[in-house]
């Protein structure tokens, strides 16, 4: 058996210097969280806390804190939280958090009340057997009045990644860093994100295609962009 997932994530973040843009998904907020605002801001009540689930080094958390009063960045790996606290020492509270831990979700909801959630590229990296609990935790955290904005890889992302890797042995080094730590991206079939959320009692208010503008480049100098799917949901 390979290393447990938490060890893989811990190793990934431990290997990276405390700098922005080194992870393939660590895009500038102007093409990520800030660019996503028109998709969810009409649903996110500004008086609720906002959770950035899978915050990594906190780039998007810090950007969201410019628009919402209280932002918490949550990540599975302590090393990621170390990055986030080093890069963003004020304005955001960063904590380790296991999304598939239902007791932890209940405790956080008891502390904060209902919350809005921004989550990008988290569920597809989880083992199948943990995803239902993760979706249930999301439902617990949003409660009766919060909303979820979730983004995951689209089915076409797998072919996009394979094509990029095949172009040369040194192509897309940031993507190769992900595979080095056994963090294999999982492109989903159409509707899988929506199925998980509705299975947890969440109602889909909006969904559609979106693009992740990555930080990696192809041999010809083009940016590696990945097709994604987004969904906005709340308690059903």
Secondary structure, 3 states (H helix, E strand, C coil): CCCCHHHHHHHHHHHCCCCCCCCCCCCCHHHCHHHHHHHHCCCCCCCCEEEEECCCCCHHHHHHCCCCCCEEEEECCHHHHHHHHHHCCCCCEEEECCCCCHHHHHHHHHHHCCEEEEEECCHHHCCHHHHHHHHHHHHHHHCCCCEEEEEEECCCHHHHHHHHHHCCCCCCHHHHHHHHCCCCCCCCCCCHHHHHHHHCCEEEEEEEEEEEEEEEECCCCCEEEEEEEEEEEEEC
